[in-house]
Amino acid sequence: MNFKSFFLLALTLGGISLFSSCKPDPVTPVKETPQFKKKGIFVVCEGVFNADAGSLYFYDKGAKQLIPEVFQTQNNGAVVGNVFNSMAFINDKGFLVANNSEKIEVVNHGTMQSEATVTGGLVQPRYLAQRNQSEAYVSQWGTAAANGQIKILNTDNNTIVDSIMTNNGPEELLVSDDKLYVPISGGWGSDSVVNIYNTSDNALLKSLPVGGCPTRISKSDDGKIWVSSTGCFVGNSKLAKIENDQTTHVYEFSKGFIQDFTESPDGSMLFVMHLYGSGTDGIYRFNKATGSFDSSAIIEGGFYGIGVDKSEKQLYVGKDNGVNGMVYVYDLDVNNMPTLVDSMMVGRFPNGFLFQD
């Protein structure tokens, strides 16, 4: 045995003797902080009106695990707020908009731990969209829904820095090609336009006519912009198509109220969520090529939220049953017909989904 080997052996034996003569300190398990900036799906649960019951759930695709009450768990029991209306990510931050609490919770995207709470200058905020690398737009109804505005949020220091006056009831926001598109619902009244602003100076460029009380807006993969209107609860809802900043088509939905819509994975159709009907509630397909809706629902039921995971070719719908919320997952075939494959229990009134790939 050479000297080096003998020395190592002696050191090893001595170490065994030394450590065996001492009682080891107890090992405290380290709780690993979940990471949320990965493949998965955020479920926005609005909660019951006038209660701090808004909640956020996350479905981890890799682990096939549902993580409940994400914001509350990661922030020592704190709650999102009253009427968790929407959520958006900008850079490495998440922005959780609590409408009736009149605040925005700012979190770290990876850990979902709170970084700030924005309250000053917000009155009934609704939706948020990125303007540039350091600013975001926030739609808000204002006092008694009578002084609608777009607030400008500095996303570096989390403060409101400016405002754009609008008509009453600005809703979901879309930023595209250096322009901001804002459906104007009229608040507690009625309106029927989409305002278009220049994002460089926030000047109003034009107002486009669409259906009565427009609320939701989305840009398709083919570049067309679609807007759904509710019909102001007195008429039929409509889908409006905007091309080159002109309203080119308006399609009437004869069943009544459109709550929300989303695009199919192949881009050929829109899934329309109909609510408050008389026995007609459910999910309908709108065929873009023919400009027609299904005559009957492909999924029956009074749903509250809708979204499509395009990478998995799956349709997600949220429903409230009076006790808790449920999310139902459907595989979509080549004709965009659904087959139920999964379900999960979530918070009350699941109203939206954010998909991460």
Secondary structure, DSSP 4 states (H G I P E B T S, - for coil): --HHHHHHHHHHHHHHHHHHTSPPPPPPPPPPPP--SSSEEEEEE---TTSS--EEEEEETTTTEEE-SHHHHHTTT----SSEEEEEEETTEEEEEETTTTEEEEEETTT--EEEEE-TT-SSEEEEEE-SSSEEEEEE--GGG-S-EEEEEETTTTEEEEEEE-SS-B---EEETTEEEEEE--TTS---EEEEEETTT--EEEEEE-SSSEEEEEE-TTS-EEEEE-GGGTS-EEEEEEETTEEEEEEEETT--EEEEEE-TTSSEEEEEE-S-SS--EEEEEETTTTEE-SS-SEES---EEEEETTTTEEEEEEE-SSSEEEEEEEE-TT--EEEEEEEEESSSEEEEEEE-
